[in-house]
Amino acid sequence: MATKSLTSLAIIAAAAGLAYAPLPGVNQSITIVSGSELQEPLRLLETRFEQQNPSIQINLEFQGSQDIVNKYIDDNNDFEPTVLIPANGQLLDELSQRWQAQYGDEPFYETPQPIAKTILVAVSWPARAQALFPNGEFQWQRIEDAMTGGNWDKIGGNAVWGSFDFVTTDPTRSNSGQLTMSLWSQAEANSNNLNTSDFGKDNVQTLFGLVKRSVYQPPRSTDILLQEFITRGPNDADIATVYESIALHRWEQSSATQGKPYQVLYLNPTIETVSTAAIVRRDISGGKAKAAREFINFLTAPEQQAVFVQHGFRPTNAQVDLTSVPNSPWSKNIPGAMTDPSGQVSSPPDRAIVEEVVRQWQRAN
């Protein structure tokens, strides 16, 4: 009897394993939905992974990070996501809370995993940066003064530069726009720790109106923003807030396009944002989940973390040394780039702050 019981248990365990694992020879196709900031390294790593794992096909889709959350919750994609990788892990917390409130169960197979990290910085053309920040330190108030004045000659710049043009992404669709407006609101409120009550202050509400009127058709994602910034050049785009990763990776492109590249400006305080991967449950089989886990484990291995570093990201794997990776952008003498910025680095704002940023932006006119 005991032998039969053990045999039954073994059969049950084996059946469970087969239900979860893909059968030999069965191909799995998984769809990765990522923020656009990871587009180039993921395309490279997709090829490498499929060469090493011929039974798994990777399909890549790219969206603004807030769009990733909204489209998944609303089931508003024309494909079936397997893995979501927004630029900010807190956005997955938001998704989880909204999902559980709506459906009552867990949206993910397991705890989301950090993939790569970066911080919010600004980029500007050198002459503009010198005129805007004579002491070499980034200041939100100087940008606000320039926006209010409208033209460079109002803040000591060259009159032939014309209008002052600041660029950021749409906070209703993009993580970097949300981080920009939360940091700016904190500075405007003269607060060391931004809270929702600060958004009720007249000067903070006035700030949202000023920025929204000044930033014409803000892009939906950060990489799109920087490519447009480079193409437009200093006559139509003077300074922008972007991720350090993209700023470093596209620096050489700015040199080729405009003749003289932009420089990187570090914010103090700034915010660290961690691209984080979650395997979703809706309509995803155990076999697909296992294939997705293999891809995520692949991304966090040292060899792939080095690829992220080469694209300007900071590694999440402690085994990878930022300064020793071959062809690292930190070894290219990019103006302003620092391996260890001296300013304060904060965690991303919580959900309540982000919701207030989005609400203020939508209400501003």
N, C-alpha and C positions, 0 to 999 in steps of 0.2 A: 504493500500500500504506500509506504514511504517512497519507494522507487517511482511508483506511478505519479505521486504528487510532485516529486522533483522533476520528472519528465514533463509534466503539464506546465510547471512553472517555466521550464526552459523553453518550451514551445511558445508560451505567452511572451516571454522576453524576446525571443527571436522574432516573433511576429511584430512586436512593437518596434524593434530595430529596423525591420524591413519597411514598416510603414513610414519611418522617419528618414531612412537613408535611400538615396537613389539606387535603383537596380543597376547591376553591371551592364554596361553598354547602352544605358538610357541617358540621352543627352538632357541637360537642364539649361533652360534659357532664363536668365534673371535680368531685371531692369533696375538700374541704379539711377536714382534721381538726386542730383547734386546741385549745390549752388554753383554759379558760373565761375567763381574764383578757383575751383578745382578742375576746370575743364581741360586745360592742357596737360597737367600731370596724369589725370585719369585716362586720357586718351592714350598716352604712352603706356601706362600700366595695364590698360585693357589688353593691348596686344601681347604684352609680356605674360600676363596671366593666362590668356587663352592658349598661348604656345605651351605653357607648362601644364594646363588643364584642358585638354582638347574636348572633353565631354561637357564643358560648361561654356555657354555663350553669354557674353556680357553685352547688354544694350544700355547705352548711356543717354540720359536726358538731363537738360540743364534749365533751371528756373531761378528766379529770385528766391531767397531763403524763406521769406514770409509766404510767398506764393506756394512753396513746397508744402507748407503746413495747411494753408487754406484749401488748395486744390485736393489734397489727400482727404481732409475732413469732409469736403463737399463731394467727393468722388467725381471730380471734374477734370480728370485726365483722359486722353484717348488711348491710354496704355495702362497696364497693371503694374504699379510699382512693387518692387521686392525690397529694396533698401532705400532709405531716405538719408541724405547727408546734407543738412543745412549748415550754413557757416557758423551757427551758434547752437551749442547743445541745449541752451535754455529754450529754444524754439521747440525742441522735442518734448521738453517738460510741458510746454503750452499745449502741444498736440495731445499728449497723454491725458492732461486734465480735461480738455474739451471732449476728447473721445470717450472717456469714462463717464462724463456728465451726460453725454448723448446716448451711449450704447451700454454702459455699465460693465464693460470688461476691459482687459489690457490690450492695447493696440500693438505691442511689440512682443516678439518671441523671447527676448532677453534684454538685459541691461545694455543700453547703447554704448558704443565704444568710440573713444576719441581717435581721430585719424591724423589731424595736423592742426597747428595753431598759428595765429598771427595776431597783430595788434592794429588798431586804427591809427593812421598817420595822415599827414597832408602832403600834397605835392604842389610845387609851384615853379614857375620859370624863374631863374636866379635873380634877374633884375627886379622882377615883381616882388619876390620874396624879400629882397634887401630893402625895397621901399616900404613894404608893408610891415616888416618886423626889423627895424633898424638895429635893435639889440640882439638880433638873432634868435629870439625866443617866440614861439608861436603864441598868439593871444587872440582869443575869441572876440574881445572887444574891438580890436583893430579891424577885424573882418566886418563886424557890425557897423563900425564907423564908415568903412568904405562902402558898404551897401546903402547906408543912409545917405551918404554924399552922392553916390551914383557914379562919380567920375574920379579917375586917379588924381587929378590935380587938387581935389578936395582934401586928400590925405598926404600930400607931399610927393606924389608920383609924377611921372612925365605926362603932360597934358595930351601928347600925341597918342598915348595908349588908349585914350577914349574911356569908355564905360568900364566899370569894375564888374567882373564876372566870376562869381563863386559857383561851384558845381558840387552837388551831392545826389545820392540816389533817392528814390521815392520811399519815404519811411513806411508807407502802407504796403510795400512789396519787398523791401530789401533790408537786410540786417544792418548794413553799414549806414544807411540813412537813419535807422532807429538809434544806432550808437552815436552818430553825429549829433542828433537833436537832443539826446539825453545828456551828453557831455556839455553841449552848449547851454542847455537849460540849467544845468548844475552851476555853470559859471555865471549865468545871468541871475540866478537866485542867490548867488554868493553863499553856496552851501557846500559843506564837505561831504554830505551824504544826501543825495537827491531823494525826496519823497513825494508822494502824489499831491500833497497840499501845496508844494511849490508851484505846481502848474496853475494854481488859482491866482498867482501874483500877476498884476497888470503887465509888468515889464516882460515876464515870460510869455504871456499870451501875445503881446506886441511883437516879440521876437519871432514867433511862428508865422505871423502875418508877413513880416518883413522878408523872412527867408523864402516863404512860399511864393511871394510876388516876384522875388529876385531870381529864383531858379526856374527857368522856363522848361517845361516838360522834362522833369527829372527822370533819368533812366531807371529801368526796373532792376538792374543788377550792377554790381561794382565793376566787373571786368568790361562790360559794355560802356560804362561811364568813362573808364580810363582810356579805352580805345578812342572814344569820341573826343576826350580831352586832348589827346595827342594829335588827332587829325585837325581839330579846330585851331590849336596853337594859341600863343599868347594874345592874339587879337580878339579871340572870342571866348577864351577860358583861361583865367588867371591863377586860380587855386582850387583844389578839390580835396575832399576827404575820401580816402580809399584804404584798403588793407595794405599793410607793409609788404605782404607777399607779392601782390600784383604790382605795386610800385617798383619793387626791385626787379621783378621779372621783365617788365615792359620798359625799363629804363633805356636799354639800348635802342629800342624801337623809337623812342622819343628823340634820340639823337639822330637817327637816320631820317626821320620825318621832318623835324624842325631845325636840324643843323646844330642846335645847342640843346642838350637834354635838360629835363626838369631836375629839381633837387628834392630830397626827402626832408620833411619837417616833422619832428616828433612832438606829440601833444603831451602835456603834463597837467592833469592826469590823462592817461589814455585807458583803453579797455582792451583786454585780451579776449579774443573770440576763438573758440575751438570747434572746427568742423567735426561733427560727430555722426556716426553711422548707426542706424537702427533698422533691424529686420522686422518688417510689418507682418501682421497676421492675416489681414483680410484677403481671402482668396489665394493665400500662399501655402502650398503644400509643405509637408515636412522635408521632402526631397529638395525643393527649391530653397527652403530655409538653410539646409545643410550646405548647399552650394554657395549661398550668400555668406554664410559664416566663413567658408574657406576663402572667399574673396576678401572679406574684412581682415582676417588673420594675415593674408598676403599683404594687404596695404600697411599693416602695422609692423611688419618685419623690417629689420635694419636696411636691407637692400632697397626696399621701396621707400622707406622714410628718407633715404638719401636723395631720391628723385624729388620728393616734396621740397627738401632743402634747396635743391638746385633751382626750384621754381619760386624760391623766396619764402617758403614756410619754415616755421620752427618745428622741430620734431616733437612728437609725443612719446616716442620710444627713448628712454633714458640711455640706451646703449649708443645712440647716435650723437656725435659731437658736432655742433653747428659749424665750428671753425675748421674741422678737418675733412669735411666732405669735398671731394674734387669738384671744381667748377662752381663753387658756391658763389652766389651774387655778393656776399659779404667780402669776397676777395677781389672784387672788381673796382674798388675805389669809387663807388657811387657816391656823389656828393650828399652828405648828410647821413648816410647809412651808418647804423651802429649795431654791433653785436649785442651790446648790453646797455640799453638806454638808461639814463640815470633817473628819469621821472617815475612817478607813481603809476603802477599798472593795476587796474581794478578788474573785478569780474563783471560780466555783462549785467545790465539791469534786470530786475525780476519782472515777472509777467505784468504786474500791476503798473509798473513804470512804462513798459513797452506799450501797453494798452492805452495809457494816457498820452504818450507821444503820438500814437496813431490817431487818437481822438482829437487832439489839439491840431494836428496837421489837417485833418479832414474838415474841421470847423473854421480854420484860418481862411481869411480872404484879404 
